[in-house]
Amino acid sequence: MRKPIIAGNWKMNNTAREAEALIAAVKPLVKQAKCDVVVCVPAIDIPAVKKAIRGSKIRLGAQNVHFAEKGAYTGEISAPMLKEYGVQYVIVGHSERRQYFGETDETVNKRTLAALNAGLIPIVCIGESLEERESGRTEEVLARQIEKDFVGIEDFSKIVVAYEPIWAIGTGKTATAAQANETIGFIRKKMKKIYAGKNVGRMRIQYGGSMNAKNAKELMAMPEIDGGLIGGASLKAPDFAAIVNFDQ
């Protein structure tokens, strides 16, 4: 059985003080959670959130990691730096990183391997644009990402994949539960074929396209969906808690 994982992606939101207040509101609401609960926060909030989540089921995540351990990479943060601060998870290759900051399949792969080498659990994002979906190229795009983003990984039980249809991020649109399940099923099948013998069957795949308090239960009932990468809803304690407690 694959244990569900719900991860909040705060994106560029919350000062340290706001982060503390949000965690204080979330903690009592998720204390009975049966899934893994993660909050991926802005780097500057990591120390405050590390302190705020003590004694709770919430785990700490970051939103990006560089592939080098150190060097002349102004503005970047290395995996050892994150590890030292108690970070356990890190988002890699989010569509916004790809769109706005020049992330490529090759750099996603390098960052993923760097995270794994440091003992972090990468949440690796893949997905297609609206144009790619409407032109019938979803599987082609995902296959390319699968072939390039995961090269060199020996144990897929140590990563999380987030399928994020780009057209459903921050738009209020979402794939139907059946569509999301079908696409994630394709991802799992393709990865088992390419990376056979590397624990692909134990790998968890989240849905990352506008999962919210209203649709979480239906999405999470699908056999291929192992969790959610939550954007806007993770900034509101009642909404995030409702998603975390989807089965209660």
N, C-alpha and C positions, 0 to 999 in steps of 0.2 A: 504493500500500500504506500502511496505517495502522500505525505502529510501536506495539507494545503498551506499556502503561504500568502499572506496579504501584506504588501509593502506600500507604504505611503511615500510618494515623491513630492516633497514640499516645493520643489523647483526654487525659484529665487523669491522666497517669501519667508517672513518672520525674523525679527531681530532676536537676540538672545533672550530678552525679557518676554517677548511674545511666544517664543519657543517654549520657555518654561511654563507659561500659563496654559498653552495648548496641551503639553504633556500632562500637566496636573489635572486637566479636564478629562483627558483620554484614559489615564491609568485606571480609575475605578470602573470604567465602563468596559474594559477589556480583560479584567482580572480572571474571568472564567473562559477565556478564549481557548478553543480546541485546536486552533491553527497557529502557525508561526506568525508573529507580528513584528514588522520592521518599519522604522521610519528613516527615510533617506533625506538628510537635511543639508542645508548649505554648510560649507566647510567651516565658516566662522561660528556656526551654532553648535558644532560638535562637542566642545567642552561642556557647554550648558546643558545640552540634551543628555550627554553621558551621565551627568550628575542627577538630572531630573528623572531618568528612567530606572534608577536603582531600586531594587526590590520589586520590580514589575516584570511582566512577561514580554515587554517591548525590547527589541534588539535595535542596535544602532547601525545605520547605513549612511554611506556617502553617495554623492551624485556623479562622481567622476574620479578617475585615477590615471596618472601618467604611466607610461611603459618603462621609464628609466627610474632607477633608484635615487639618483641625484643628478645635478647638472644644470646647464644654462637653459632652463625652461621656465622663464618668468611667468608667474601666475599659475603654474601647475602644482599638483600635490602628488607625492609618490605613495606607493603602497605601504612601505615601511612607516611613513609618517602617519598614515591612517591607522595602521595596526597598533602603533604605540598609544594612540588615543582611544583605543577600545572599539574601533569600528570593526564590524563583522561582515557586513555586506557592502557592495558598491555597485551602483548602476553603471553599465558600460554601453556605449553606442546608442543612447537615447536619440530618437528622431530629431530632437531639437539640437543636439550636439552635431548630428550629421548635417542638418540644414544650415545652422548658423555658424558653426565653428570648424567646418571642413573635415569632420570625422569621416573616415573611409572604412571599408571592410578590413583593409590591412591594418589600420591603426586600432580598430576595434579588437582584432585578433591579438595584437601586441599588448594592449591594455588588459585584456582578459587573462592572458598568460601571466602578466606581471602580478595581477591580483591573486591568482591561484598560487603562484610561487611564494607569495607573502602570507598565505593562509587565509586570505579573504574569500568570501563567496561572491562571485560576480553575478549580477542580474543582467544578462546580455539581451539587448533589445533588437528585434528584427521586425520588419513589416513593410507594407506596400502603400503607395500613394493612391489617391482617388483615381487619378488618370490610369495608373497601372491596373487597378482593380477593374475599372470600367472597360478597359481594353482587353481584359481576359488574361493578364500577365501576372496575376498574383502568385501562382505556383512557380513561375519562371524566376520572379524576383526573389522569392523566399529561398528557392533552391540555390541561387547564386550566393545569397548571404550565408546560407548553411554551409556551403562548400568552402567559403573563404573565412568566415568569422571564427570558426571553431577548430582550425587546423592546429594540431599539436596537443590538444587536450586528451589526456589519458583516462580520466575518470569523470564521466558526465554527471555522476551523482553529486559532485561537488560544485555544480553550477546551477543557476536558475535561468531559464529563458523566458523573456517577456515578449509575447506576440502583440505588437501595437500597430494596428492598422492606422496609418498616419492620418487618414481622413476622419478618424473618430476621436482624435486627441484634442480636447479643449473645444470641440465644436458642438457638443451636446448630441452628436450622432453616435450611434453604436451599431456594431454588427448584431444581428439577431443571435440568440443563444446557439441556434443550429449552425449558423454561418461560422461563428467563432469556434465551435466545437469541431466542425469539419476542417477548418484551416489548421487548427492546432493538431488535429489528427494527422493531417498531411505532413506537418513539420516533424512530428514524432516518427512517423513512418520513414520519411526521407533521412532523418538523422540516424535511425537504426540501420538503414541500408549503407550509408556512407561510413559510419563510425561503429560498425559491428564489433561486439566484444569489449566495449568500453563503458559499460553500465548505463547505456542510454535509456534503458527501461526504468531506471530509478530517477532519471532527471525530471524535475518539475517544470511545467510550462504554465506561466501566468497569462491571463488576458489583460491587455493594457489599453483598452479603447473605451474610455468613459464609463467604466464600471462605477455604479453608484448605489445608494441605499435601496433604490427601487428595483434595480435589475440584478443585484448581486446574487440573490438566492437562486434565480432562474439560471444564471450563468454558471454558478458554482455546482448546480445539479448535473451539469454536463460531464460525462465520463472522462473527457480529455483535458478539461480545464482544472488546473491544480491551484489556482489562486488568482490574485489580481495585483497589478501595479496601478496604484490609485493616485490620481493627480489632485484636482480641485477638491474632491470630497475628503481628502486626507487633511485638509486645512480646517475642517469643522468637526469637532469632537463627536457630536451625536451621529453624523453621517458616517465617519470613519468607523466608529464603534458598531454601527448597524451592519456594515460590510464585514467586519471582523467576526461578528456574531451571526453570520448568515444562516447557520444551522441551528440556531436557538429560538 
